[in-house]
Amino acid sequence: MRHVPVATFKDKVSEFIAAAEQGDEIVITRHGKAAAKLVPIIDQDDVEERGRKAWEALAQLREELRAEGKTATIEEMIAWKNEGRR
């Protein structure tokens, strides 16, 4: 996340918008304090597609576990979901 003063942002607004389109977040500061944040817009279709894929993967995992005669608790599934997160 980059921090840029208002004056710099005004001079290079196109550059910062391009960076946001690539996924960067830019904090715009005034007198050294955060005043605003420029963030990329999340494509709702993309979010929905990722959600569908996650559900499909979960259904596949469920079928694999059932074929092996195994089950998973909700706590185990939550732990799997959170693996690798801080």
LOSEPA-990764 format. One record per atom (N, C-alpha, C): atom name; x, y, z. Coordinates in Angstrom, 3 decimals. Layout:
% residues N
site atome = CA xx = X yy = Y zz = Z $
...
This chain:
% residues 86
site atome = N xx = 0.854 yy = -1.165 zz = 0.000 $
site atome = CA xx = 0.000 yy = 0.000 zz = 0.000 $
site atome = C xx = 0.902 yy = 1.230 zz = 0.000 $
site atome = N xx = 0.684 yy = 2.055 zz = -0.995 $
site atome = CA xx = 1.495 yy = 3.279 zz = -1.105 $
site atome = C xx = 0.776 yy = 4.458 zz = -0.460 $
site atome = N xx = 1.552 yy = 5.334 zz = 0.127 $
site atome = CA xx = 1.034 yy = 6.576 zz = 0.687 $
site atome = C xx = 1.575 yy = 7.718 zz = -0.167 $
site atome = N xx = 0.670 yy = 8.567 zz = -0.648 $
site atome = CA xx = 1.101 yy = 9.692 zz = -1.486 $
site atome = C xx = 0.391 yy = 10.969 zz = -1.040 $
site atome = N xx = 1.109 yy = 12.081 zz = -1.046 $
site atome = CA xx = 0.477 yy = 13.360 zz = -0.709 $
site atome = C xx = -0.527 yy = 13.771 zz = -1.793 $
site atome = N xx = -1.505 yy = 14.571 zz = -1.409 $
site atome = CA xx = -2.539 yy = 15.035 zz = -2.333 $
site atome = C xx = -1.919 yy = 15.669 zz = -3.579 $
site atome = N xx = -0.909 yy = 16.509 zz = -3.399 $
site atome = CA xx = -0.309 yy = 17.203 zz = -4.543 $
site atome = C xx = 0.277 yy = 16.199 zz = -5.537 $
site atome = N xx = 0.959 yy = 15.184 zz = -5.045 $
site atome = CA xx = 1.525 yy = 14.153 zz = -5.918 $
site atome = C xx = 0.405 yy = 13.379 zz = -6.611 $
site atome = N xx = -0.638 yy = 13.069 zz = -5.861 $
site atome = CA xx = -1.770 yy = 12.352 zz = -6.439 $
site atome = C xx = -2.389 yy = 13.165 zz = -7.575 $
site atome = N xx = -2.584 yy = 14.467 zz = -7.351 $
site atome = CA xx = -3.180 yy = 15.316 zz = -8.386 $
site atome = C xx = -2.312 yy = 15.357 zz = -9.640 $
site atome = N xx = -1.000 yy = 15.382 zz = -9.461 $
site atome = CA xx = -0.085 yy = 15.462 zz = -10.605 $
site atome = C xx = -0.034 yy = 14.161 zz = -11.403 $
site atome = N xx = -0.285 yy = 13.032 zz = -10.745 $
site atome = CA xx = -0.119 yy = 11.733 zz = -11.398 $
site atome = C xx = -1.367 yy = 10.863 zz = -11.250 $
site atome = N xx = -2.539 yy = 11.475 zz = -11.280 $
site atome = CA xx = -3.773 yy = 10.743 zz = -11.025 $
site atome = C xx = -3.951 yy = 9.559 zz = -11.978 $
site atome = N xx = -3.624 yy = 9.720 zz = -13.248 $
site atome = CA xx = -3.782 yy = 8.619 zz = -14.210 $
site atome = C xx = -2.889 yy = 7.437 zz = -13.849 $
site atome = N xx = -1.677 yy = 7.733 zz = -13.404 $
site atome = CA xx = -0.737 yy = 6.691 zz = -13.005 $
site atome = C xx = -1.271 yy = 5.906 zz = -11.801 $
site atome = N xx = -1.841 yy = 6.617 zz = -10.834 $
site atome = CA xx = -2.366 yy = 5.964 zz = -9.645 $
site atome = C xx = -3.632 yy = 5.161 zz = -9.951 $
site atome = N xx = -4.462 yy = 5.658 zz = -10.857 $
site atome = CA xx = -5.648 yy = 4.899 zz = -11.259 $
site atome = C xx = -5.225 yy = 3.612 zz = -11.957 $
site atome = N xx = -4.218 yy = 3.692 zz = -12.807 $
site atome = CA xx = -3.711 yy = 2.493 zz = -13.480 $
site atome = C xx = -3.185 yy = 1.484 zz = -12.458 $
site atome = N xx = -2.509 yy = 1.974 zz = -11.432 $
site atome = CA xx = -1.986 yy = 1.089 zz = -10.387 $
site atome = C xx = -3.140 yy = 0.426 zz = -9.630 $
site atome = N xx = -4.198 yy = 1.186 zz = -9.351 $
site atome = CA xx = -5.360 yy = 0.624 zz = -8.662 $
site atome = C xx = -6.033 yy = -0.439 zz = -9.528 $
site atome = N xx = -6.094 yy = -0.214 zz = -10.822 $
site atome = CA xx = -6.673 yy = -1.211 zz = -11.726 $
site atome = C xx = -5.883 yy = -2.518 zz = -11.693 $
site atome = N xx = -4.601 yy = -2.421 zz = -11.367 $
site atome = CA xx = -3.743 yy = -3.606 zz = -11.274 $
site atome = C xx = -3.788 yy = -4.248 zz = -9.885 $
site atome = N xx = -4.562 yy = -3.654 zz = -8.968 $
site atome = CA xx = -4.726 yy = -4.255 zz = -7.647 $
site atome = C xx = -4.074 yy = -3.497 zz = -6.511 $
site atome = N xx = -3.337 yy = -2.435 zz = -6.800 $
site atome = CA xx = -2.688 yy = -1.654 zz = -5.736 $
site atome = C xx = -3.712 yy = -0.823 zz = -4.964 $
site atome = N xx = -3.398 yy = -0.570 zz = -3.714 $
site atome = CA xx = -4.179 yy = 0.353 zz = -2.900 $
site atome = C xx = -3.304 yy = 1.561 zz = -2.614 $
site atome = N xx = -3.851 yy = 2.755 zz = -2.813 $
site atome = CA xx = -3.096 yy = 3.981 zz = -2.618 $
site atome = C xx = -3.802 yy = 4.812 zz = -1.552 $
site atome = N xx = -3.057 yy = 5.156 zz = -0.507 $
site atome = CA xx = -3.582 yy = 6.029 zz = 0.537 $
site atome = C xx = -3.137 yy = 7.447 zz = 0.206 $
site atome = N xx = -4.099 yy = 8.347 zz = 0.119 $
site atome = CA xx = -3.815 yy = 9.742 zz = -0.191 $
site atome = C xx = -3.752 yy = 10.501 zz = 1.131 $
site atome = N xx = -2.646 yy = 11.195 zz = 1.322 $
site atome = CA xx = -2.433 yy = 11.882 zz = 2.593 $
site atome = C xx = -2.519 yy = 13.396 zz = 2.442 $
site atome = N xx = -2.924 yy = 14.032 zz = 3.541 $
site atome = CA xx = -2.937 yy = 15.489 zz = 3.604 $
site atome = C xx = -2.233 yy = 15.858 zz = 4.901 $
site atome = N xx = -1.161 yy = 16.612 zz = 4.768 $
site atome = CA xx = -0.347 yy = 16.998 zz = 5.931 $
site atome = C xx = 0.134 yy = 15.778 zz = 6.702 $
site atome = N xx = 0.468 yy = 14.702 zz = 5.970 $
site atome = CA xx = 1.027 yy = 13.505 zz = 6.572 $
site atome = C xx = 0.020 yy = 12.537 zz = 7.174 $
site atome = N xx = -1.258 yy = 12.872 zz = 7.107 $
site atome = CA xx = -2.289 yy = 11.996 zz = 7.665 $
site atome = C xx = -3.173 yy = 11.444 zz = 6.546 $
site atome = N xx = -3.572 yy = 10.195 zz = 6.698 $
site atome = CA xx = -4.423 yy = 9.563 zz = 5.689 $
site atome = C xx = -5.726 yy = 10.337 zz = 5.548 $
site atome = N xx = -6.084 yy = 10.653 zz = 4.292 $
site atome = CA xx = -7.312 yy = 11.390 zz = 4.028 $
site atome = C xx = -8.290 yy = 10.567 zz = 3.192 $
site atome = N xx = -7.753 yy = 9.719 zz = 2.315 $
site atome = CA xx = -8.610 yy = 8.908 zz = 1.444 $
site atome = C xx = -7.817 yy = 7.701 zz = 0.967 $
site atome = N xx = -8.546 yy = 6.738 zz = 0.417 $
site atome = CA xx = -7.880 yy = 5.550 zz = -0.104 $
site atome = C xx = -8.453 yy = 5.232 zz = -1.484 $
site atome = N xx = -7.566 yy = 4.983 zz = -2.441 $
site atome = CA xx = -7.952 yy = 4.559 zz = -3.782 $
site atome = C xx = -7.728 yy = 3.055 zz = -3.847 $
site atome = N xx = -8.802 yy = 2.307 zz = -4.107 $
site atome = CA xx = -8.717 yy = 0.846 zz = -4.142 $
site atome = C xx = -9.321 yy = 0.335 zz = -5.443 $
site atome = N xx = -8.903 yy = -0.860 zz = -5.862 $
site atome = CA xx = -9.500 yy = -1.426 zz = -7.076 $
site atome = C xx = -10.950 yy = -1.827 zz = -6.831 $
site atome = N xx = -11.756 yy = -1.733 zz = -7.873 $
site atome = CA xx = -13.138 yy = -2.196 zz = -7.795 $
site atome = C xx = -13.131 yy = -3.703 zz = -7.961 $
site atome = N xx = -13.862 yy = -4.384 zz = -7.111 $
site atome = CA xx = -13.950 yy = -5.839 zz = -7.186 $
site atome = C xx = -15.044 yy = -6.195 zz = -8.176 $
site atome = N xx = -14.695 yy = -7.005 zz = -9.157 $
site atome = CA xx = -15.653 yy = -7.454 zz = -10.163 $
site atome = C xx = -16.587 yy = -8.470 zz = -9.522 $
site atome = N xx = -17.860 yy = -8.119 zz = -9.371 $
site atome = CA xx = -18.823 yy = -8.989 zz = -8.688 $
site atome = C xx = -18.971 yy = -10.332 zz = -9.395 $
site atome = N xx = -18.903 yy = -10.348 zz = -10.725 $
site atome = CA xx = -18.984 yy = -11.614 zz = -11.455 $
site atome = C xx = -17.827 yy = -12.525 zz = -11.080 $
site atome = N xx = -16.638 yy = -11.930 zz = -10.904 $
site atome = CA xx = -15.447 yy = -12.683 zz = -10.522 $
site atome = C xx = -15.623 yy = -13.288 zz = -9.129 $
site atome = N xx = -16.164 yy = -12.503 zz = -8.218 $
site atome = CA xx = -16.390 yy = -12.974 zz = -6.852 $
site atome = C xx = -17.388 yy = -14.137 zz = -6.862 $
site atome = N xx = -18.449 yy = -13.995 zz = -7.623 $
site atome = CA xx = -19.458 yy = -15.049 zz = -7.690 $
site atome = C xx = -18.877 yy = -16.321 zz = -8.307 $
site atome = N xx = -18.066 yy = -16.184 zz = -9.338 $
site atome = CA xx = -17.448 yy = -17.346 zz = -9.975 $
site atome = C xx = -16.513 yy = -18.063 zz = -9.004 $
site atome = N xx = -15.714 yy = -17.293 zz = -8.244 $
site atome = CA xx = -14.831 yy = -17.908 zz = -7.253 $
site atome = C xx = -15.639 yy = -18.638 zz = -6.193 $
site atome = N xx = -16.776 yy = -18.070 zz = -5.804 $
site atome = CA xx = -17.644 yy = -18.718 zz = -4.825 $
site atome = C xx = -18.211 yy = -20.027 zz = -5.359 $
site atome = N xx = -18.641 yy = -20.008 zz = -6.619 $
site atome = CA xx = -19.163 yy = -21.239 zz = -7.228 $
site atome = C xx = -18.090 yy = -22.321 zz = -7.278 $
site atome = N xx = -16.880 yy = -21.931 zz = -7.665 $
site atome = CA xx = -15.781 yy = -22.904 zz = -7.738 $
site atome = C xx = -15.461 yy = -23.473 zz = -6.359 $
site atome = N xx = -15.517 yy = -22.621 zz = -5.330 $
site atome = CA xx = -15.243 yy = -23.089 zz = -3.973 $
site atome = C xx = -16.300 yy = -24.105 zz = -3.542 $
site atome = N xx = -17.584 yy = -23.829 zz = -3.838 $
site atome = CA xx = -18.643 yy = -24.772 zz = -3.487 $
site atome = C xx = -18.464 yy = -26.091 zz = -4.229 $
site atome = N xx = -18.090 yy = -26.011 zz = -5.515 $
site atome = CA xx = -17.872 yy = -27.232 zz = -6.297 $
site atome = C xx = -16.723 yy = -28.055 zz = -5.708 $
site atome = N xx = -15.653 yy = -27.373 zz = -5.305 $
site atome = CA xx = -14.511 yy = -28.078 zz = -4.712 $
site atome = C xx = -14.908 yy = -28.718 zz = -3.385 $
site atome = N xx = -15.718 yy = -28.021 zz = -2.609 $
site atome = CA xx = -16.182 yy = -28.568 zz = -1.333 $
site atome = C xx = -17.064 yy = -29.794 zz = -1.556 $
site atome = N xx = -17.945 yy = -29.732 zz = -2.543 $
site atome = CA xx = -18.804 yy = -30.880 zz = -2.854 $
site atome = C xx = -17.957 yy = -32.071 zz = -3.303 $
site atome = N xx = -16.944 yy = -31.813 zz = -4.103 $
site atome = CA xx = -16.050 yy = -32.881 zz = -4.557 $
site atome = C xx = -15.319 yy = -33.511 zz = -3.370 $
site atome = N xx = -14.826 yy = -32.681 zz = -2.465 $
site atome = CA xx = -14.138 yy = -33.180 zz = -1.274 $
site atome = C xx = -15.087 yy = -34.038 zz = -0.433 $
site atome = N xx = -16.325 yy = -33.567 zz = -0.287 $
site atome = CA xx = -17.315 yy = -34.328 zz = 0.479 $
site atome = C xx = -17.531 yy = -35.709 zz = -0.133 $
site atome = N xx = -17.649 yy = -35.763 zz = -1.446 $
site atome = CA xx = -17.853 yy = -37.041 zz = -2.129 $
site atome = C xx = -16.638 yy = -37.958 zz = -1.964 $
site atome = N xx = -15.436 yy = -37.393 zz = -2.036 $
site atome = CA xx = -14.217 yy = -38.188 zz = -1.853 $
site atome = C xx = -14.158 yy = -38.767 zz = -0.442 $
site atome = N xx = -14.504 yy = -37.950 zz = 0.554 $
site atome = CA xx = -14.503 yy = -38.421 zz = 1.939 $
site atome = C xx = -15.545 yy = -39.518 zz = 2.139 $
site atome = N xx = -16.723 yy = -39.317 zz = 1.570 $
site atome = CA xx = -17.789 yy = -40.329 zz = 1.706 $
site atome = C xx = -17.371 yy = -41.648 zz = 1.056 $
site atome = N xx = -16.706 yy = -41.570 zz = -0.095 $
site atome = CA xx = -16.263 yy = -42.784 zz = -0.782 $
site atome = C xx = -15.263 yy = -43.558 zz = 0.072 $
site atome = N xx = -14.514 yy = -42.850 zz = 0.913 $
site atome = CA xx = -13.546 yy = -43.489 zz = 1.799 $
site atome = C xx = -14.168 yy = -43.846 zz = 3.148 $
site atome = N xx = -15.470 yy = -43.580 zz = 3.297 $
site atome = CA xx = -16.146 yy = -43.873 zz = 4.552 $
site atome = C xx = -15.792 yy = -42.908 zz = 5.666 $
site atome = N xx = -15.337 yy = -41.712 zz = 5.302 $
site atome = CA xx = -14.933 yy = -40.722 zz = 6.297 $
site atome = C xx = -15.933 yy = -39.575 zz = 6.336 $
site atome = N xx = -15.872 yy = -38.811 zz = 7.413 $
site atome = CA xx = -16.666 yy = -37.596 zz = 7.547 $
site atome = C xx = -15.754 yy = -36.494 zz = 8.064 $
site atome = N xx = -16.225 yy = -35.276 zz = 7.989 $
site atome = CA xx = -15.473 yy = -34.140 zz = 8.519 $
site atome = C xx = -16.417 yy = -33.291 zz = 9.353 $
site atome = N xx = -15.921 yy = -32.820 zz = 10.486 $
site atome = CA xx = -16.737 yy = -31.949 zz = 11.330 $
site atome = C xx = -16.669 yy = -30.525 zz = 10.803 $
site atome = N xx = -17.593 yy = -29.714 zz = 11.238 $
site atome = CA xx = -17.595 yy = -28.300 zz = 10.855 $
site atome = C xx = -16.298 yy = -27.649 zz = 11.322 $
site atome = N xx = -15.849 yy = -28.008 zz = 12.520 $
site atome = CA xx = -14.611 yy = -27.425 zz = 13.048 $
site atome = C xx = -13.423 yy = -27.763 zz = 12.148 $
site atome = N xx = -13.384 yy = -29.004 zz = 11.649 $
site atome = CA xx = -12.293 yy = -29.395 zz = 10.747 $
site atome = C xx = -12.347 yy = -28.603 zz = 9.447 $
site atome = N xx = -13.559 yy = -28.431 zz = 8.915 $
site atome = CA xx = -13.684 yy = -27.678 zz = 7.666 $
site atome = C xx = -13.286 yy = -26.221 zz = 7.847 $
site atome = N xx = -13.652 yy = -25.638 zz = 8.976 $
site atome = CA xx = -13.252 yy = -24.251 zz = 9.253 $
site atome = C xx = -11.738 yy = -24.169 zz = 9.379 $
site atome = N xx = -11.117 yy = -25.144 zz = 10.025 $
site atome = CA xx = -9.664 yy = -25.155 zz = 10.155 $
site atome = C xx = -9.006 yy = -25.268 zz = 8.785 $
site atome = N xx = -9.569 yy = -26.106 zz = 7.892 $
site atome = CA xx = -9.022 yy = -26.222 zz = 6.534 $
site atome = C xx = -9.127 yy = -24.897 zz = 5.810 $
site atome = N xx = -10.286 yy = -24.234 zz = 5.964 $
site atome = CA xx = -10.505 yy = -22.944 zz = 5.296 $
site atome = C xx = -9.484 yy = -21.911 zz = 5.771 $
site atome = N xx = -9.162 yy = -21.964 zz = 7.050 $
site atome = CA xx = -8.277 yy = -20.953 zz = 7.627 $
site atome = C xx = -6.800 yy = -21.295 zz = 7.525 $
site atome = N xx = -6.466 yy = -22.456 zz = 6.979 $
site atome = CA xx = -5.055 yy = -22.826 zz = 6.838 $
site atome = C xx = -4.313 yy = -21.771 zz = 6.030 $
site atome = N xx = -3.177 yy = -21.361 zz = 6.534 $
site atome = CA xx = -2.361 yy = -20.392 zz = 5.834 $
site atome = C xx = -2.737 yy = -18.948 zz = 6.063 $
site atome = N xx = -3.820 yy = -18.726 zz = 6.778 $
site atome = CA xx = -4.210 yy = -17.337 zz = 7.102 $
site atome = C xx = -3.536 yy = -16.908 zz = 8.386 $
site atome = N xx = -3.316 yy = -15.614 zz = 8.505 $
site atome = CA xx = -2.724 yy = -15.082 zz = 9.739 $
site atome = C xx = -3.770 yy = -14.894 zz = 10.780 $
